[in-house]
Amino acid sequence: MEQVTLIATAAMGLEALVASEVKDLGYREVSVENGRVTFKASVSAIPRCNLWLRTADRIKVLVGEFEAKTFDQLFENTKALPWEDFIPEDGEFPVIGKSVKSTLYSVSDCQAIVKKSVAERLKQKYGVASWLEETGTFFRIEIAIHKDRATLSIDASGSGLHKRGYRIGQGDAPLKETLAAALIKLTNWKPDRPFADPFCGSGTIPIEAALIGQNIAPGFNREFSSEDWRWIGSSLWENAREEAEDLANYDQPLNITGSDIDHRMINIAKDNAMEAGLGDLVTWKQMQAKDFHSNQEKGYLVGNPPYGERIGDKKEVEKMYKDFGEVMKRYPSWSVYILTSNEQFEQVYGKKASKKRKLFNGFIKTDYYQFFGK
Ligand SMILES: C[S@@+](CC[C@H](N)C(=O)[O-])C[C@H]1O[C@@H](n2cnc3c(N)ncnc32)[C@H](O)[C@@H]1O
């Protein structure tokens, strides 16, 4: 197989960012829909996209799409797909599923039908009379039905791409690594500019900034389910890892600071940065946000402060936002980016945002308030 169609799944609101990352990797035929970016590419895109995409949730190989209003249609159309191109005779192939606004709403029935249909196809193609042993490589099939259109894909990532492999500790409300990378990519920060996160918690934003700053592939420290797929071949994985090593710019100096009021979080952040292989590249400080100071005239500040969602916390958090806003008045040339669900943020912070963008942090509806520096 030379060409495949890949799906990079994306959190709501991040599709355009994922699409631009896919294009930056050199793949041009890209289509963007809710929650997913689909593109045609050579097989080598599977290792490359898994290693490089910073804002996508996972990579899937599209096997086929068709209309399915009856179980019969689902069975026959699934069976007509070339599963043997992907799954060997001994492959293990569990099926997961989801159904939204569709006639076939019973997910467990859809999963069972797909399982049976794929098994029949493979048995026919491999000339197996009894049952398939499923003792070999792992291929997780997904049946996703949306408005009666079925999409069948195989997951090529394994754990979600946010699992970079560096998070050995975390606080109460860690940001997903993919969202942290997205927050940075939504700024104009360049690696030669100062960068600060005064609410760094376990350090996700500064660590992602350092990885971006030195052009380090975010998946460099982890494994992927498709690494064992024979039809990709280990040489494509080796090439992709070599390419990532060649493109990393470990000599790029960085000026990145992460600070937090809680010294325990600073220790966790330091450990995570070590695990990410960043050593002392990020400066970590225990400090209150209102004590922010810099001798640099211009810089970028990206923060994910507490939102004050718990009853009783709101007043305290708003006072903290206010004090922080006062301090940032002394740095009019810094660009400030804050993610919070607090709808009064601009009033409390004391400045109207240059731009706002709606983003979900997990299930929490937030705004990304962007204050461009002079
Ligand atoms: C939502 S968490 C940040 C999570 C972080 N982005 C991560 O991925 O781990 C908010 C952080 O703000 C810190 N914080 C609360 N009040 C603060 C203040 N006044 N100054 C600085 N940090 C504060 C908390 O200790 C907490 O770690």
Ligand as a Chemical Component Dictionary entry (heavy atoms), coordinates in Angstrom:
data_LIG
# 
_chem_comp.id                   LIG 
_chem_comp.type                 NON-POLYMER 
_chem_comp.pdbx_formal_charge   0 
_chem_comp.three_letter_code    LIG 
# 
loop_
_chem_comp_atom.comp_id 
_chem_comp_atom.atom_id 
_chem_comp_atom.alt_atom_id 
_chem_comp_atom.type_symbol 
_chem_comp_atom.charge 
_chem_comp_atom.model_Cartn_x 
_chem_comp_atom.model_Cartn_y 
_chem_comp_atom.model_Cartn_z 
_chem_comp_atom.pdbx_ordinal 
LIG C1  C1  C 0  -5.621 25.561 36.414 1  
LIG S1  S1  S 1  -4.139 25.393 37.280 2  
LIG C2  C2  C 0  -2.911 25.436 36.027 3  
LIG C3  C3  C 0  -2.668 24.096 35.438 4  
LIG C4  C4  C 0  -1.497 24.035 34.477 5  
LIG N1  N1  N 0  -1.742 24.722 33.252 6  
LIG C5  C5  C 0  -1.133 22.573 34.237 7  
LIG O1  O1  O 0  -1.234 22.099 33.103 8  
LIG O2  O2  O -1 -0.788 21.881 35.193 9  
LIG C6  C6  C 0  -3.961 26.956 38.052 10 
LIG C7  C7  C 0  -2.701 27.126 38.840 11 
LIG O3  O3  O 0  -2.664 28.472 39.325 12 
LIG C8  C8  C 0  -2.014 28.464 40.589 13 
LIG N2  N2  N 0  -2.390 29.705 41.299 14 
LIG C9  C9  C 0  -3.510 29.968 42.021 15 
LIG N3  N3  N 0  -3.466 31.230 42.489 16 
LIG C10 C10 C 0  -2.307 31.776 42.086 17 
LIG C11 C11 C 0  -1.694 33.051 42.223 18 
LIG N4  N4  N 0  -2.275 34.013 42.918 19 
LIG N5  N5  N 0  -0.499 33.256 41.654 20 
LIG C12 C12 C 0  0.113  32.267 40.948 21 
LIG N6  N6  N 0  -0.404 31.043 40.777 22 
LIG C13 C13 C 0  -1.613 30.806 41.317 23 
LIG C14 C14 C 0  -2.496 27.187 41.241 24 
LIG O4  O4  O 0  -1.562 26.764 42.233 25 
LIG C15 C15 C 0  -2.584 26.217 40.056 26 
LIG O5  O5  O 0  -1.427 25.439 39.947 27 
# 
loop_
_chem_comp_bond.comp_id 
_chem_comp_bond.atom_id_1 
_chem_comp_bond.atom_id_2 
_chem_comp_bond.value_order 
_chem_comp_bond.pdbx_ordinal 
LIG C1  S1  SING 1  
LIG S1  C2  SING 2  
LIG S1  C6  SING 3  
LIG C2  C3  SING 4  
LIG C3  C4  SING 5  
LIG C4  N1  SING 6  
LIG C4  C5  SING 7  
LIG C5  O1  DOUB 8  
LIG C5  O2  SING 9  
LIG C6  C7  SING 10 
LIG C7  O3  SING 11 
LIG C7  C15 SING 12 
LIG O3  C8  SING 13 
LIG C8  N2  SING 14 
LIG C8  C14 SING 15 
LIG N2  C9  SING 16 
LIG N2  C13 SING 17 
LIG C9  N3  DOUB 18 
LIG N3  C10 SING 19 
LIG C10 C11 SING 20 
LIG C10 C13 DOUB 21 
LIG C11 N4  SING 22 
LIG C11 N5  DOUB 23 
LIG N5  C12 SING 24 
LIG C12 N6  DOUB 25 
LIG N6  C13 SING 26 
LIG C14 O4  SING 27 
LIG C14 C15 SING 28 
LIG C15 O5  SING 29 
# 
